[in-house]
Amino acid sequence: MDGDSTSCESSLELPSNGRILSNGDDMHQVHPVVLIAPGMSQWAKVQQSPTIFRQMQQYYPSHFPMEVRYFLCQWIEEQQWSKIDDRNPQYAPVAERILNEMLELLRQKAAELTSQEFFIIRIKLEESVQRLENLVKTNPLDMVQVIKSCLAMEEKLIEQSEALQEHQIMNHDISGTDHQGISEHILSEIQSLLHKTKSTENDSKNLQHKQESFIIRFSDSQKIIAQLQQLAQMSVSAERTQKEMQLKSQKEQLDIQLQMLARELLQLRIDLSRKYDQTIHNLQGLQKEILDNELISWKRRQQLTGNGLVMTNSSLETLQQWCESLADLIWQSRQQIKKSTQLQQQLPIKFPDGVEDLLPKLNDTITGLLSSLVTSTFIVEQQPPQVLKKDARFGAVVRLLVGGKLNVHMNPPQVKATIISENQAKDLLRNDVKAKNDTSGEILNNNGTMEYQSSTGQLSISFRNMQLKKIKRADKKGSEAVTEEKFCILFQSEFSVGGNELVFQVWTLSLPVVVTVHGNQECNATATVLWDNAFAEPGRVPFIVPDQVEWKALADQLNMKFMFHTGKGLSETNLTYIASKLFGKKDPSSCTVTWTQFNKDTLPNRSFTFWEWFYAIQKLTKEHLKDLWTDDAIIGFVSKDQSQDWLSKQPMGTFLLRFSDSENGGITIAWIGERKEVWNLAPFTSKDFNIRGLADRIRDLNSLVTLFPNKLKDQVFSKYYTSTAENVSNDGYIRPQLRTTIPEQYKTGGDMDMKQPFSPEYGYDTNPNSVQTTDELQYTHISDMPDGLTDMDITQLTDYMPDDIDGINDINISQLLANHQFAT
């Protein structure tokens, strides 16, 4: 097999060690760890990734071994398996025909392996053919389903790996190598524990065999005792004496053997218990790493997605695979310990002084591990909205990561959702039994049954139409606003495993939610959520967050939030300006921000807080300016003084766009005039852009020529202009055009172009920053035309020269104007 090949070859090529990899082989011995390249066949991608290969080793069943996949890789991928409905018996003949073709190819491959060094491989292939023949004859559709399932799992693992690579590249994830190392370490630990569990299973079988031998010999000894007792009742004779001597000799030998077997059994029990103890110790370490590190880390990243962190689904699928492996290992170990306990009860042997019988303690420990695993893997996969409006519909997805194991999915559990307060969440974490029944409101459509998806192995429930109908608020604490009060959604369920041997009551909490009743509360509620998402610590008491944080930490969250909503993050210059809103001219790197500064105290000489100012800009950019912001057409975060300083050194008509300091959610245009004055247009807000977009407004103003520092206006904004064709309606009416104008005294020469008579712009009064329609404006009578217009040289106001127009001297323009009748 060529690790660098981009196609799947069906011919036989051996790896450098001269053998085909079997299910027990370690891919590390053959292939280096490389990135999955595009264009490769599916099987080649599996080979290129040690992680995927090891996962697939455990997935392929004995009746469709990986050797078959290897030898027929290209043929298998070329077949149209998806067109065979494995649930429809009518497709059985088609399936049988294709599978018989596969069997014939396998026979040919086996026949090609004539060399002695391939003897074992040929035998394995022939055995595979025999097993497959039986299945093809009895139920070919089952075989098709197995092949489809294996190919789907390969594709799923490849997609996850490629998504992880892409995510790391796009986000320059320098910790990617570390995470890959963690993944490899966990998989290595799982593999090691699989070997240990298999070893202890063999030891347990050996112990059982020895114990059965002991019982048989002990039974023989008891028979001899019974025979001696019968002889003792007989009259003394030479025959009796000889028989007694013979039986006593046999008993002595049996007693010696029994003593030896008893000591051996005792030692085997002690050794096996110690192996269990070591296995459980390793399981505890692995479970701690998966649950306390990786799962908690995933939950932390999930919380940061509320502030804009981009997160892939592949990490959760990997977590589920790890947790399922843990569930299998723990369950197997628990069953082995139970079996050993039963063997000890069948044949009690006293432990020597100083040696403890570990099994009772080990049984408690392994059961505790299982309980911890099940309860910890009941998670909220998709969080409800953290700003939750009363009476609005909302959804959430809850998932059990070990739902595909332990036969939980055979009797799918019910899940109930309720809303609880911060104090009720605290009581719940203190194991207050009554707390599970407490609520702080009423949610409709809050019950459902978990569903098992066999294709993905997921057991989950999707709440799609929950609705918060009532909410009970706590008493206010001091100056705390209702938008600072935190609730959460409690999800509860109960199910049993092992034939009702173990019953688990599980629950999990959503991230904190803030309940609103009016749209105007959304801004402040979002502030509460952002601060909580950003600065919550794992394992905290609900829902405590620090009241004061470093500016750098807050700046990172603001940048993440702004990037998520607008498509482009904040530069260091942007953040420095934003920080000046809180700290003035102080160096922000050494400053801290309190919650009060962030969202309670108003900015100096303003009626709004820091967060209200930032939130309004973010909302304006997201809804109206996203393209311009990502296209670097908007400088945005710059002070009025700084913009004036920049523009004062530029040619006339240079302009820039900056977010307003005084108008909440406003953006203004600053430009340099004819006399080197810097003018600032009154800020535009969302209301203005609902009427006419910013790019069109910039097109309207001929005073604006060059976008700072040196880009022509049309070069930047023309792709965002609204087409004039949009003003023509299908119903025959012509829509009036809206134009942005500025007073004459602020116009540059470019704005003084003569308009065509009776155009929408001709002869109308203009107001600063007005957006007007023809119905709204006072028409100025032509006799009121400024005197200066009569002296204008018309050749300077048209693209045509008099020589280009025949008979121009024959036209009496004054007479034409005097005779024109205005339509009413």
N, C-alpha and C positions, 0 to 999 in steps of 0.2 A: 504494500500500500504506500502510495506516495503522498506524504502529508501535505505537499504544496500543490497537489493536483486540483484543478478547478472542475474536474468532471469525475463521475463515478465509474470506475472501470470494473467490469464483471469478470475479467480474467484474473487468475490467481497470482498474486504477488505477496511474498512473505515479508514481514518486518525483519529487521537486521538480526534478531535473535533466532530466526528460522522456525517460528511457530505461529500458528493462528491464535489470536487472543480468545480465551474462553471467558465465561461469566465470572470466573474467580480471579482473572488477571488484573493487574494494575496498569492502567493506561499510562501512568507516569513513566513506565519502563520503555515506552516506545516513542511517544510523541511529546514534543516540547509544548509549553503553554504559549499559544499564539492567538492573535485576534482573529475573529471569524471574518473572512473576506467575502464581499458580495460576489455573486455569480457562481459560487460553488454549489455542487449538488448537496442535497440534504444530508446524505450519509457522510460526505466529506466534511461537512460542518460539524457533525457529531464527533468524527474522529479528531478534528482539530481542537476540540475542547475537552480536556480531561474531566472537568466537572460534569458536563453533559454526558460524557461516555459512562462515567461511574453511575450516574443516576439512571441511565437507560439499562445498565447491567442488571440493576435490581428490578427493572420494569418488565423486561422480556420474559415470558413464561417458558417453562421447560418444553412444551410442545411447539413453540416457535422460537427456538434459541437464536442468539445473536449471530451465530455462525451462518445461519440461513440468510439473515439480513446482509451479512458481509459478502457472501458469495454471489448473491443475486441483487445487489444494491441498485444497479441501474434498472434492471428489469422490473423490480418491485415499484420503483418510483415512476416508471413509465405507464403502469396500469392505471386505469380509471376506476379506482376503488369506490370513489364517491357516487358513481352512477349505479352501484349495486346496493339496493335497499336490503340490509341484512335482517330486517324485521318482516320482510315479505317473502313467503315461501315460493312465489312465482320466480324469484331470482335465483333459486337454488341451482338450476341447470347451468346458468351463466357462471355462477361462482364455482361450480364443480369443474367446468371446462377450463377456467383460468387457473385454478389450483392444480389441476392435473398437468397443465403446461409447466407450472412451477416445479412440480415433483419430477417431471422429466428432465428439466434443466438441472435439478439437484443430482439426479442419477448420473447425468453426463459429467458434472463437476467431480463427483465421487470417482467415476471411472478414469478421469484424467490423473488422479492422484495415485500413480502406480509406484512411485519411489518409496523405498522403505521408510524414509524420514517422515513421510506423510501418512504413515499407517494409522496412527491414532486419529488424525483428522478425518481420514476416510471412514473409519469406524463410526466416528461421531456423526458424520453426514448420513451414513447409511441408517443409523439409528433414528436420526431426525426424519428421514424419509418414511420409515416404518410408522413412526408415531403420527406423522402428518397424513399418511394414507388412511389410517383408521378414522381420523377426524374428518377427512374429506368425504369418506364414504358415508359416515353417520350423519354429519351436519356441516356441510361446507359453509353455510352462512355464519356459523359460530367462528370458523377460521377467518372468514373475511372480516368479521367484527374485530378479532384480535389484531389482525394486520393493520386495519384502519386505526385502531386505538394506539398501537405502537407508533405509527407514523404521525398521528396527531400529537402524541406526547413529545416526540422528537421536535416537531415544528414549534410546539409551545415553548420548549426549553431553549431552542435556538432564538426565537423571537425575544424571550426574556433576556438572553445574553446580549443580543444585538442592541436591545433597548438600553440596557445598562451601559454598554460601550458608548452609544450615542449620547446618553445623558452625561456621562463623565467627560466626553469630548466637548459638548456644548457648554457645560458649566465649568470646564477646566477643573474638574474634580481631582485635586491633588491627593485626596484620601482614597481614590479608587483602588490603588495598589494595596493599601492597608485593608480595605474591605474585602478585596479578593483574597488576601491572606487569611482574614478571619473566616471567610467562606470555606477555604481549603482546609483550615484547621478544624472547623466544625464537621465537615464531611469526613475528615480523617478520624476524628473521635467517634463518629457514628459507625464507621467501618470497623474500628477497633472494638467497639462495644458489641457489634454484631458477631465478631469472632469470639469474644468472651462469652456471650450468651449461648452461642452454639457449643462452645467448649463445656460450659456448665450443664447444658442440656445432655451432652454425651456422658458427662460425669454422673448426672442424675440417673440416667439409664443404666450405667454400670453399677451404681449403688443399688438400684432396684434389683438388678440381676444377682448381685452378691447377697442381698437380703433374702431374695427368694431361695437361693442355694442354702443359706443358713437355716431358713424355715424348713426346707426339705430334710436337711440333715438332723435338725432338731426333732423333726417328726420321726425320723428313723430311730433316733436315740430313745424317744418315748416308746416306740414299739418294742425296743429291746428291753426296756424296763418292765413293760407289761409282760413280755415273755419270761423274764426272770421271776416275776411275781407268780406266774403260773407254775413255773418249775419248782418254786419253793413249796408249793402245796402238794407236790408229787412225792412219793416215797423215794427214799435215798437209794440211788443205784449208780452204777458206773456210767451208764448212759446219761443220767441226769447230771452227774458231776462234770462229765466231758462237755455236755451242752452248756452248762452254766459257765464253765471256763471259756468256752468259745464266745458266748454272748458278752461276757464281761470284757474279754479282749476287744471285741468289736466296739463296745461302749466306750472303753478307754480311748480307742483311736478316734471315735466320733467326738468325744469330749475334747480331745486335744484339737481336733479340726474346728470344733465349735468355738473354742477359746480363741484360736487364731483368727477365725472369721469374725468373731465379735470384736476383737481388737482392730481388725482391718476395717470393719464396718464403722466403728467409732471414729477411727482416724479419717475414713472417707467422709463421714458426716462433718467432722471438724474442718477438714480441708475444704469441703464444698461450701460450708457456711462462710469460711474466710474468703473464698472466691466470690460468693454472693456479696459479702461486705465490701470487697474491693470494687465489684461491678456497680453496686449502689453508690459508692463514693464517687466513682467516675460519672455515673448518671446525674448525681447531684451537681457536680461541677459543670457538666454539659448543659443541664437544664437551667442552671443559674446564668450561664453565658447566653443562652438563647432567650430566656424570659426576662431576666433582669438587665441584660445589656442590649441585645438586638431588638427584642420586642418593645422595650421601653424607648429605645432609640427611634424605632419606627413610629411609635405614638407621638414622640416629641416632634419628629418631622411632619407628621400628620397635623399636629397643632399649628406648626409654622406655615402650613399651606393656607391657613386662614389669613396669614399676612402676606401671601404671595409666593411662597416657596413652591417650586415645581417638583413634583414627586412622581416616580413611575410606579406602576402596579406590580412590576416584577419582584420588587423586594418583599411584598406581602406573600406572593406565591412561593418564594424561596423560604420564607418563615413557615408557611404551612407545611412544606415538605420536611423541614427540620422537626417541626412539632409532631408531625405524623410519625416520623422515624422514632422520635422519643416515646410516643405513645406505644408503638409496637414493642420497643425495647423494655419499657417499664412493665407492660402487661405480661410479656414473656417471662421476665424475671420474677414478677409476682406469682405467676402460675407455677414456676419452678420451685419457689420457696414454699408455696402451699403444698406441692407434691412432696417435698422433703419433709414437711411437718407431718403429713399423713403417714409417710414411711416410718417416722420416729414413733408415731402413736401406735402403729401396727406392731412395732418391735422396740419397746423401750429399752434403752441401754443407758445406764447411769454415766454421766460425764465425770471424769476424774476431778479431784479437788483442784480448784484454781482455774478450771476451764469452764467458761460460760457458754451456755446454749444460746447462740446468737439468733436463732430463727424467730422467736417472738418479736424481738426488737426489730429485726430486719423486715418482718411482715408489716409492722406499724410504719416503718420508714418508707417502704416502697409504696404502701397505700397512700401515705401522705404526699409522696411525690406525684402519684397519679392524680390525686385530688387537686393539688396545686397546678398541675399542667392543664387539667380540664377547666378549672375556674379562671385561670389566667388567659386562656386562649379564646374565651368568650368576649369578642371585641366589637366595637363599632367600626365597621369598615368604611362607611360613608356617613359623615357627621350631619346632624340636622343643621339648618342655618343658625349661625350664632347670634344674629340679630333676628329675633323671632317676633313677627307681628301677630298680634291677637286676631283670631278669626281667619288668618291666611292659611292655606294648605301648605304642608311641608312634608318632607320625606327623610328617610334614613335607612341604612342597611346594616344589619347585625349578622355576624358570622362566627361560627365555631371552627377554629382552625384544625381541630382534631375530629371534626364531625364525620369524616369519611372512615374513621377507625372506631374501634370499640363497639361497632354495630349500633352507634347512636342513631344513624340515619334510618335504621330499620323501623324505628318508632319515632318519627320526627317530633321534636318538642314544640310546645307552645311558648310564645314570647309575648310579654305584656310591657307596654311603655307607659310611664307616668312622669309627670314633672314634679321635681322637688326643689326646695330652697337650699341655700348654702348651708344653713344650720342642720337641715335634715340630712344633707350629704355627709356632714361631719358625724352625726349620730350613726349613720350607716357604716362608716369606716371604723367606728368604735364598737362594731358588732352588736349594736342595739337591735334586738330582735324586732321590736315594735316599729323600727324605722322603715322597714320594708313596706309597711302598709301606709306610711305617711305620704301625703301629696300636697301640692300647693296650687292645684288647678285641675282642670278637666280637659282631657284630650280625647277627641273622637277618633274612631277607627284605629285604636291603639292595641289591638290584639291580632295575632296571626300565628300561622304554623310555619316552621322552618322547612325549606325545600332542599332536596339533595339533587345536585346536578352531576350525573355520573360521568359526563365528559370532562369536567374539571375537578371532580372530587370535592366540590364545595357544598357545605351545608350552611345555608343562610336564609335570611328573611328580608324582603324589601318592603318597608312601610312607604307607601306612595301617597296616601291621601289622609295623613293625620291632620288634625285641625285643633288648635288651642282655643277652646271656647270660654274658659274661665281662668283667672289667675288671682291668687291670693298673695298680696305683698306683705312683707314684714314691716314692722315699725321702722321709721327712718332713723338713721344714726347721724345726729348732728346735721351737717349741711349736705349729706349724701342725697343725690338726686335719684329718681327712679331708674334713670339710665345707667346708674352705677350698681344696681342690684343684680346679683347673678343667680341664675337658676341652672338646672341641668336636667336632662332626660335620663331617667332610670329604666334600664331594660332588664327584665327578670325572666328566668326560665327554670325548669326542673326536668331532669331525666335520669334514667338508671342505666347501668351497664352490668354485664356479667349475669344476666338473668335476674335482675333486681337485687343482686348481691350488694351493689353500691348505688346509692341514690345521691345525685349531686344537685344542689340548689345553687344556681349561678346567677350572677348579676353583673352589670357593668354600667358605668356612667358615661354620658356624652361629655364633650367639652362644655365649658360654661356657656350659657346662652343669656342674652339680655332681652327681656320682653318689652315690646313697644306697642302703643295703641295708635299713635299718629306718625305720619311720615316725617314730621319735623323733628322727631326724636332719633332718627336714624344716625345722624352725624355723631351725637354724643354717645349713643350706644356703640357705634363702631369704635370710638376711642377706647371705651372700656374693654372691648373684645381685643383690640390690637395690643393694648398694654398687657392684658392677661396672657394672650398667646405668646407675646415676646418674652415675658419675664417670669413665667411660671416655672417652678423647679420640680423635677420628678419627685414623687412621694410627698408632695406638700399636703398640708391640711387644707381642705377646700375652703375657699379658693384664694388663698393668701398669695399676694404678690408684693414685692418691695414697693415702697412709696417713693423711692428715689433711685435713679439709675444714672450711669455714665452717659454722656451725650453720644459717644461713639456707638454704644449699644443701641440707643434709640435711632441714631442716624442710619444704621444698617437696616433696621426694620422699616423706616420710612422709605428708604431706597427700594427695598424689596416690594413694598406695597405699591409704590408709584410705578415701578417697572411692570408689575403684574397687570395693573389696570390700564397703563398707557403704552406699553410696548417698549419703553426705553427708560433706563434708570437715571439716577441723579449723579452728576459729576461732583468732584470735590469742590469745585467753584460753586455749584448749586447748593451743596450742603453747607458750605461756609456762609453763604448768604442766608439760608434758612436758619442757621444757628444764630445769626445776628438778631433775629426776631426775639430770641430768648435771652441772649447774653450781651447784646449791644456789640461793643468793640472788643470784648474779652476774647482770649484764645479759647475756642470751644473744646479743645482736646483735653483740657484740665477741668472742665465744668461738668456738673451733674444737673439733672433735670428732675423736678418733683412732679408728681401727678397733678398737683394743684397748678403748677406752671403750665403743664401740658394742656389741661382741658378745663380749668376752672377760672383762673385769673385772666382778665382781658389784656390784650397787648396795649402798650402805652398809647394813649390818645386814640384808642380804637374801641369799638363796641363788641368786638368778637375775640375769642381766645386763639391761641396759637394753632390748636388742632382744627378749629372751625375754619381758619384761614387756609391751612394746608389741605384740608378735606375738600373745601370748595374748589380750590385750584385743580386738585386731582379729578374731581367730578367733572369740572368744565373740560379738562383735557381729554378725559375718557370719552365724553359724550359728543364733543364738537371739534377737538383739535388733535386727535390722536395721530392722524397721518402727518400733519404739519410738525408735531412734536418729534415723531420718530425720524422725520426727514431733516431734522436740524434747522427748520425754518424759524423756530421759536427759541430765543435765548431764555425767556421766561423769568428765571430767578436772578434778577439784577435790580439794584436800587435805582431810583429816579436820578439821583446825583451821578451815579456811575454811568448810566446811559447817556446823560447829557454830556459828560466828559468825553465819552467815546465818540458821540455824534458830532461834537463841536469841531473835531479834527477831520471830518469827512466832507466830501463834495455835497453840494445842494441836492436834496431829494433822497439822501441816504436815510434809511429808517430801520427800526428794529421793533420786535414784539416782546413785551415784558408783562409779567403778571402784576396786577395792581396791588399796591400796599394799602390803599384806602377803601377800595370797593371789594367786598367779599365775593370771590369767584369771578373776578373781572380780569380782562387782559386789555392792555392799552398799546397804541401805536405811537412811538416817539420818532420824530423826523427833523432833519435840519432844513431850515427855510432859506430864502434868498439872502437875507441879511445875517446869516449865520446864527439865527435864533433857533433854539431847539424847542419844538412844540410837542405837546402830549395830548393826544385825542382822549376825550372822556372814555373811560373803560367800557368795553363791550361785555355783556354777560350772556348766559344761556338764553334768556328771553330774546336778545338781539339775534343770536345765531339760529334760533328757531324760525326767524323771519328771513335772514340772508346770511350765508356763511362768511367766514372771515376772508377766505381767498377772494370771493367776489367783491367784498367790500374794499379790499386792497386794490383790486382791478379798477374799481370805480374812481379811485383817488389818483389823479395824474401827478399830484405832488410827490407821490411815492415812486421813486425811480429805481433805487438800488438797495437791496437788502444788505444790512451790515454784515460783514465789512465791504464786500465788493461783488455781490451776485446780482445780476439784473433781475428785476421783479418777475417778469414773465418766465424767465428761466427756472425760477423756483416754484412759482404759484400757478402757472398756466395749466398744469395737469389737474389742478383742483377746481378750475373755473367751471361754472355751470354753463352748459351749452345753451345758446340762444334759441335753439330748436325746441327747447322745453317750454318756451313761452307760447307756443301754438297749440291750441286745444283741438281735440278731435270733434268737438261739438260746433266748430266754426267760429268760436269766440277767440279773440286775442287777449291773452293775459297781460295786464299792465306790468311793466318792469319796475322793480324797486332799486333805487340807487342811493348810495351814500355820498353826501356832499359835505363840504366844509365852507365856512364863510369866506368871502372874497379876499379879505385882508390877510388870510393865512395861506392863500394859494400861492404856488410858485408859477412860473411862466407856463409850465406844462398844463396847468388847470385852466388857462385862459383861452384855450382853443374855441373858435366860433362854432356854436352848435348849429345844425341845420334847422331852418324854420319849421315850427310845428312839431319838432321832435319832442319826446317825453321830457327832455332836459332843458328845452328852450324857454327862456323868459319866465321861469318860476322863481319865486322867492326861496331862499335857502336858509336853513338854520344850522347852527353847529351840530355836527354828528346826527343829522336827521336821516330817517329812512321814510320816504314819503311816496304816496301813490298820487295819480292824477286827480283822483276824487277828493283828496285831502288838501290840495294846494290851491292858493289864489293865483289865477292867471294874471300876469302883468300886461296891460294893454300895450300894443306896439308903439303907441305914441309916447309911452314913458320910457322908451329905450334910451339908455345913456347917450349923451351927445358924443362921447368919444367914439362910438361905434360908426358914426357917419364918416369919420376920417380914416377908418381902417382900410388898409390895402388888402383887398380880397385875394390878391395873388399869393399872399403869405398864408392864407387860411384854407387853401385848397391844393389838392395834388395836381390839378390841371392848370396849364398855362393858357393864356388867351389865344395863343396861336393854335392851340389844339382844338379850338371850337370854332367852326365856321359860322360866320354871320353874327358873332358876338356883339358887334357894334350896332346891329339892327334891333337889339332887345332893349326896351325901355323899362328898366327894373323898377323905377319909381312909379311909373304908370301901372305896372303889373301888381305892385303891392297895394296901390290905391284902389284898384278895381276888384281885389280879392274879397269875396264874401265869406265870412266865417260861418261855419256850420253850427247849428245849435242842436 
